[in-house]
């Protein structure tokens, strides 16, 4: 198991008023250390991605535009490339900081693809909205897409990407829209109610890769039981059919009920259950090969650190009990640094059970209609019966 981290990754920083605050990752890493999750675990430093890596996904013209914005610094605008917007404000050093995040995710991928490690995690990654020629949604370069593209360049033939961020994983989907070697699966709040407004069930991939894109668009207010029901009704059958050589997963924790930018209602307990489910899929169908990256999450004290500490625990084989106490040394650190009171327990006391799809579905229920729409659109393209298990 490998943990990729470098304190200088915190340089990916849009400023104190921006919701993507690097302190959220720093607090998660510190909590994992204070819980003892990283003791004896191999820690890999994160190199910066060179242009040849970035150009596996992004155009050379876009890289030049980012460098120009980085040199100009705060206030510079290049709307053609999505730079200098409220979501992606320009800042000095933008190219270097963004390339560093990509390098960390490629390093995690290299660690697993080389066979040296079964699992690897880069919490600073997960910038899944960046497009080949434009920044979007807090994301300058698309680190999971570049990491997957690197694996393909090394001979990978089947990579599954599972995105559990509350926002649609549009940039990764776009990068592999017409590439049947990559199965992209995104579970997200409906595009009717949340950025980026994409990710409909009928979006299933390009002309030579029908079924390579899978989108589960969840209704506002979906809770643990509904989210887990949707996940298990869609994801395991497709992963089993696809038989990936590895799984890459993006773990934005902005699906939590406390997140200020979205409208789902998951708990830490439900999010932890999703990490375990993906871990199990990696062992069942991908030879145990699993690369996990971070993503969104904007409740920086109550949610992100606990959620991602649970993710690290799952990746390194040291799952944390949901009833475990949060270390007092970490809570004091939060008080000293942010002046806030941190949670005292690692879970939300919300048992994450769900009703299996095999028990039947209700076409009057919004969650079940969303699941059935995805199954109807995608399952036949993989030779699966959308009404199987009913």
C-alpha positions as CSV (number, residue, x, y, z in Angstrom):
1,X,0.0,0.0,0.0
2,X,1.4,3.4,-0.9
3,X,0.5,6.9,0.2
4,X,1.5,9.7,-2.1
5,X,2.0,13.0,-0.4
6,X,4.1,16.1,-0.4
7,X,3.3,19.2,1.8
8,X,4.0,21.4,-1.2
9,X,0.9,20.0,-2.9
10,X,-0.9,22.7,-0.7
11,X,0.4,25.2,-3.3
12,X,-2.7,24.4,-5.4
13,X,-4.5,27.3,-3.7
14,X,-7.0,29.7,-5.3
15,X,-6.9,32.0,-2.2
16,X,-8.5,32.4,1.2
17,X,-12.1,33.0,-0.1
18,X,-12.2,30.0,-2.4
19,X,-14.0,26.8,-1.3
20,X,-11.3,24.4,-2.5
21,X,-9.1,25.2,0.5
22,X,-5.8,23.2,0.7
23,X,-6.2,23.1,4.5
24,X,-8.9,20.4,4.0
25,X,-6.3,18.0,2.6
26,X,-3.7,19.0,5.2
27,X,-6.2,18.3,8.0
28,X,-7.1,14.9,6.5
29,X,-3.5,13.8,6.3
30,X,-2.8,15.0,9.8
31,X,-5.9,13.1,11.1
32,X,-4.7,10.0,9.4
33,X,-1.3,10.3,11.0
34,X,-2.8,11.0,14.4
35,X,-4.9,7.9,14.1
36,X,-1.8,5.9,13.3
37,X,-3.0,4.9,9.9
38,X,0.3,5.7,8.1
39,X,2.7,4.0,10.5
40,X,4.9,1.6,8.5
41,X,3.1,2.6,5.2
42,X,5.3,3.5,2.2
43,X,5.0,7.2,1.5
44,X,6.0,8.3,-1.9
45,X,6.9,11.9,-2.8
46,X,4.9,13.5,-5.6
47,X,7.0,14.5,-8.6
48,X,5.7,17.2,-10.9
49,X,4.2,16.1,-14.3
50,X,6.2,17.1,-17.3
51,X,4.6,18.4,-20.5
52,X,4.7,15.0,-22.2
53,X,2.5,13.6,-19.4
54,X,0.1,16.5,-19.4
55,X,-0.3,16.3,-23.1
56,X,-1.7,12.8,-22.8
57,X,-4.9,14.6,-22.1
58,X,-4.4,18.4,-22.5
59,X,-3.4,20.3,-25.6
60,X,0.0,22.1,-25.8
61,X,-1.9,25.3,-26.5
62,X,-3.8,25.0,-23.2
63,X,-0.6,24.3,-21.3
64,X,0.8,27.5,-22.8
65,X,-2.3,29.4,-21.6
66,X,-2.0,28.1,-18.1
67,X,1.7,29.2,-18.0
68,X,0.7,32.6,-19.2
69,X,-1.9,32.9,-16.4
70,X,0.6,31.6,-13.9
71,X,3.1,34.3,-14.9
72,X,0.4,37.0,-14.8
73,X,-1.0,36.0,-11.5
74,X,-4.1,37.1,-9.7
75,X,-6.6,39.1,-11.7
76,X,-5.6,37.7,-15.1
77,X,-8.4,36.4,-17.3
78,X,-8.4,34.0,-20.3
79,X,-12.1,33.1,-20.6
80,X,-11.4,31.0,-23.7
81,X,-9.5,28.6,-21.6
82,X,-11.6,28.9,-18.4
83,X,-8.9,30.8,-16.5
84,X,-9.5,33.8,-14.3
85,X,-13.1,32.9,-13.5
86,X,-14.7,32.8,-10.0
87,X,-14.3,29.0,-10.1
88,X,-10.7,29.0,-11.4
89,X,-9.1,32.3,-10.5
90,X,-5.6,32.7,-11.8
91,X,-2.7,32.7,-9.3
92,X,1.1,32.9,-9.5
93,X,2.6,29.4,-9.9
94,X,-0.7,27.9,-11.2
95,X,1.0,25.7,-13.7
96,X,3.6,24.3,-11.3
97,X,1.0,23.7,-8.6
98,X,-1.4,22.0,-11.0
99,X,1.3,19.8,-12.6
100,X,2.4,18.7,-9.2
101,X,-1.1,17.4,-8.4
102,X,-1.0,15.4,-11.7
103,X,2.4,14.1,-10.9
104,X,1.1,12.8,-7.6
105,X,-1.7,10.8,-9.2
106,X,0.6,9.4,-12.0
107,X,3.0,8.4,-9.2
108,X,0.1,6.5,-7.5
109,X,-0.8,4.9,-10.8
110,X,2.8,4.0,-11.5
111,X,3.2,2.4,-8.0
112,X,0.2,0.1,-8.7
113,X,0.7,-0.6,-12.4
114,X,4.3,-1.6,-11.8
115,X,3.2,-4.3,-9.4
116,X,5.0,-2.8,-6.5
117,X,1.8,-2.0,-4.6
118,X,-1.8,-3.3,-4.7
119,X,-3.3,0.1,-3.7
120,X,-2.2,3.7,-3.7
121,X,-3.9,7.0,-2.7
122,X,-3.4,10.6,-3.6
123,X,-5.7,12.8,-1.5
124,X,-4.7,16.0,-3.3
125,X,-5.9,14.6,-6.6
126,X,-9.4,14.1,-8.1
127,X,-9.6,17.3,-10.2
128,X,-12.1,15.7,-12.5
129,X,-13.7,18.7,-14.3
130,X,-10.7,19.9,-16.2
131,X,-11.1,19.6,-20.0
132,X,-8.4,19.1,-22.7
133,X,-8.4,22.8,-23.5
134,X,-10.1,24.5,-20.6
135,X,-10.1,24.7,-16.8
136,X,-13.5,24.1,-15.1
137,X,-15.0,23.6,-11.7
138,X,-11.9,24.4,-9.6
139,X,-9.8,22.1,-11.8
140,X,-6.9,23.2,-14.0
141,X,-5.4,19.9,-15.1
142,X,-7.2,16.6,-14.9
143,X,-5.0,14.3,-12.8
144,X,-7.2,11.1,-12.8
145,X,-7.5,11.3,-16.6
146,X,-3.8,11.8,-17.1
147,X,-3.0,8.9,-14.7
148,X,-5.4,6.6,-16.7
149,X,-4.0,7.8,-20.0
150,X,-0.5,7.0,-18.7
151,X,-1.6,3.5,-17.8
152,X,-3.0,3.0,-21.3
153,X,0.3,4.2,-22.7
154,X,2.0,1.5,-20.7
155,X,-0.2,-1.3,-22.2
156,X,-3.3,-1.3,-19.9
157,X,-6.3,-2.6,-21.9
158,X,-9.2,-2.1,-19.4
159,X,-9.3,0.5,-16.7
160,X,-12.5,1.2,-14.7
161,X,-13.0,4.7,-13.3
162,X,-15.6,5.1,-10.5
163,X,-16.5,8.7,-9.4
164,X,-18.5,9.1,-6.2
165,X,-18.1,12.9,-6.0
166,X,-21.5,14.7,-5.9
167,X,-20.6,16.4,-9.2
168,X,-20.5,14.6,-12.5
169,X,-17.0,13.4,-13.5
170,X,-17.4,15.2,-16.8
171,X,-13.7,15.8,-17.6
172,X,-12.7,12.2,-17.2
173,X,-15.7,11.1,-19.2
174,X,-14.8,13.5,-22.0
175,X,-11.2,12.3,-22.1
176,X,-12.3,8.7,-22.8
177,X,-15.7,9.3,-24.3
178,X,-14.8,7.2,-27.4
179,X,-12.3,4.8,-25.9
180,X,-13.7,1.4,-25.1
181,X,-10.6,0.6,-22.9
182,X,-11.9,2.9,-20.2
183,X,-15.2,2.4,-18.4
184,X,-16.2,5.7,-16.6
185,X,-18.9,5.4,-13.9
186,X,-20.2,8.5,-12.2
187,X,-22.8,8.7,-9.4
188,X,-23.7,12.3,-8.9
189,X,-26.5,14.7,-8.1
190,X,-28.9,15.2,-11.1
191,X,-27.7,17.7,-13.7
192,X,-31.1,19.4,-13.3
193,X,-30.0,20.8,-9.9
194,X,-26.2,20.9,-9.8
195,X,-23.0,21.9,-11.7
196,X,-21.8,20.9,-14.3
197,X,-25.3,20.2,-15.7
198,X,-24.1,17.0,-17.5
199,X,-24.2,13.3,-16.8
200,X,-27.6,12.1,-18.0
201,X,-28.3,8.3,-18.0
202,X,-28.5,8.3,-21.7
203,X,-24.9,9.6,-22.1
204,X,-23.3,6.3,-22.7
205,X,-20.1,6.9,-24.7
206,X,-19.0,7.7,-28.3
207,X,-19.8,5.9,-31.5
208,X,-17.1,3.3,-31.1
209,X,-17.4,2.9,-27.4
210,X,-21.2,2.5,-26.6
211,X,-21.5,1.7,-23.0
212,X,-18.1,3.1,-21.9
213,X,-19.8,5.9,-20.0
214,X,-22.2,5.2,-17.2
215,X,-24.1,8.0,-15.4
216,X,-26.3,7.6,-12.3
217,X,-28.1,11.0,-11.8
218,X,-29.4,11.0,-8.3
219,X,-32.3,13.2,-7.0
220,X,-31.7,15.9,-4.5
221,X,-31.9,14.7,-0.9
222,X,-30.7,11.1,-1.7
223,X,-29.5,9.6,1.6
224,X,-27.2,6.7,2.5
225,X,-29.8,4.0,1.8
226,X,-30.7,5.4,-1.6
227,X,-27.1,6.1,-2.7
228,X,-25.9,2.6,-1.7
229,X,-28.9,1.0,-3.3
230,X,-28.1,2.9,-6.5
231,X,-24.4,2.0,-6.4
232,X,-25.0,-1.7,-5.8
233,X,-27.7,-1.9,-8.4
234,X,-25.4,-0.5,-11.1
235,X,-21.7,-0.6,-10.4
236,X,-20.9,-4.3,-9.4
237,X,-22.6,-5.9,-12.4
238,X,-20.8,-3.6,-14.8
239,X,-17.4,-4.0,-13.2
240,X,-17.9,-7.8,-13.2
241,X,-18.8,-7.7,-16.9
242,X,-15.9,-5.3,-17.8
243,X,-13.2,-7.2,-15.9
244,X,-10.9,-4.2,-15.5
245,X,-7.2,-4.7,-14.9
246,X,-7.4,-1.9,-12.3
247,X,-9.8,0.5,-10.7
248,X,-9.3,4.2,-10.3
249,X,-11.7,5.9,-8.0
250,X,-12.4,9.6,-7.3
251,X,-13.7,10.2,-3.7
252,X,-15.1,13.7,-3.5
253,X,-17.0,13.7,-0.2
254,X,-19.3,16.6,-1.1
255,X,-22.2,14.2,-1.1
256,X,-22.4,14.7,2.7
257,X,-25.5,16.3,4.1
258,X,-23.4,19.1,5.6
259,X,-21.7,20.1,2.3
260,X,-22.5,23.7,1.5
261,X,-22.3,23.4,-2.3
262,X,-24.6,20.4,-3.0
263,X,-27.9,18.8,-2.0
264,X,-27.4,15.1,-1.2
265,X,-27.7,13.8,2.3
266,X,-25.1,11.1,2.9
267,X,-23.3,10.6,6.2
268,X,-19.7,9.8,6.9
269,X,-21.0,6.2,7.6
270,X,-22.4,6.0,4.1
271,X,-19.4,7.4,2.5
272,X,-17.2,4.9,4.3
273,X,-19.4,2.1,3.0
274,X,-18.8,3.3,-0.5
275,X,-15.0,3.1,0.0
276,X,-15.3,-0.5,1.3
277,X,-17.5,-1.4,-1.7
278,X,-14.9,-0.1,-4.2
279,X,-12.1,-1.9,-2.3
280,X,-14.0,-5.1,-2.5
281,X,-14.6,-4.6,-6.3
282,X,-10.9,-4.1,-6.8
283,X,-10.1,-7.4,-5.2
284,X,-13.0,-9.3,-6.8
285,X,-12.5,-8.2,-10.4
286,X,-9.2,-6.2,-10.8
287,X,-6.6,-8.3,-9.1
288,X,-6.6,-6.0,-6.1
289,X,-5.2,-3.1,-8.2
290,X,-6.7,0.2,-6.9
291,X,-5.7,3.8,-7.2
292,X,-7.8,6.3,-5.1
293,X,-7.8,10.1,-5.4
294,X,-9.6,12.8,-3.5
295,X,-11.9,15.4,-5.1
296,X,-14.5,17.8,-3.8
297,X,-15.7,18.4,-0.3
298,X,-16.2,21.8,1.2
299,X,-17.1,21.2,4.9
300,X,-13.4,21.4,5.8
301,X,-13.6,20.4,9.5
302,X,-16.7,18.3,10.1
303,X,-16.6,16.2,6.9
304,X,-13.5,16.1,4.7
305,X,-10.8,15.1,7.3
306,X,-12.9,12.3,8.7
307,X,-14.1,11.0,5.3
308,X,-10.7,10.9,3.9
309,X,-9.1,9.4,7.0
310,X,-11.6,6.6,6.5
311,X,-10.6,6.3,2.9
312,X,-6.9,6.1,3.8
313,X,-7.8,3.4,6.4
314,X,-9.6,1.4,3.8
315,X,-6.7,1.7,1.3
316,X,-4.0,0.7,3.7
317,X,-6.0,-2.1,5.3
318,X,-6.6,-0.4,8.6
319,X,-10.3,0.5,8.6
320,X,-11.3,2.9,11.4
321,X,-14.3,2.1,13.6
322,X,-17.1,4.6,13.1
323,X,-17.5,4.8,16.9
324,X,-13.8,5.5,17.5
325,X,-12.9,8.8,19.1
326,X,-11.2,11.5,17.1
327,X,-7.8,12.0,18.6
328,X,-7.7,15.0,21.0
329,X,-4.4,16.1,19.6
330,X,-6.0,16.6,16.2
331,X,-9.0,18.4,17.7
332,X,-6.6,20.8,19.5
333,X,-4.8,21.4,16.2
334,X,-8.1,22.4,14.6
335,X,-8.9,24.8,17.4
336,X,-5.4,26.3,17.2
337,X,-5.4,26.6,13.4
338,X,-9.0,27.5,12.6
339,X,-10.7,28.4,15.9
340,X,-13.3,25.7,15.4
341,X,-14.5,22.8,17.4
342,X,-13.9,19.5,15.6
343,X,-16.1,16.4,15.8
344,X,-15.3,14.0,18.6
345,X,-16.3,10.7,16.9
346,X,-15.2,9.3,13.6
347,X,-18.7,8.5,12.4
348,X,-22.2,10.2,12.3
349,X,-24.1,7.3,14.0
350,X,-26.0,6.7,10.9
351,X,-26.0,3.0,10.1
352,X,-25.5,2.7,6.3
353,X,-27.9,-0.1,5.3
354,X,-29.8,-0.3,2.1
355,X,-32.4,-2.4,0.3
356,X,-31.0,-4.5,-2.5
357,X,-32.3,-4.1,-6.0
358,X,-33.1,-7.8,-6.1
359,X,-36.0,-7.0,-3.7
360,X,-37.8,-5.1,-6.4
361,X,-38.3,-1.5,-7.4
362,X,-40.9,1.2,-7.3
363,X,-41.5,3.2,-10.4
364,X,-43.1,5.9,-8.3
365,X,-39.9,6.4,-6.4
366,X,-37.5,9.0,-7.8
367,X,-34.4,7.2,-6.7
368,X,-35.6,3.9,-8.3
369,X,-36.5,5.7,-11.5
370,X,-33.0,7.1,-11.7
371,X,-31.4,3.7,-11.2
372,X,-33.7,2.0,-13.8
373,X,-32.9,4.8,-16.3
374,X,-29.2,4.0,-16.1
375,X,-29.7,0.3,-16.2
376,X,-32.0,0.6,-19.2
377,X,-29.5,2.8,-21.1
378,X,-26.3,0.9,-20.4
379,X,-26.9,-2.7,-19.3
380,X,-27.9,-4.0,-22.8
381,X,-24.7,-2.5,-24.2
382,X,-22.8,-4.8,-22.0
383,X,-25.0,-7.9,-22.6
384,X,-26.8,-7.5,-19.3
385,X,-30.5,-7.6,-18.6
386,X,-31.7,-4.3,-17.1
387,X,-34.4,-6.1,-15.3
388,X,-32.2,-8.9,-13.9
389,X,-32.6,-9.5,-10.2
390,X,-36.2,-8.1,-10.2
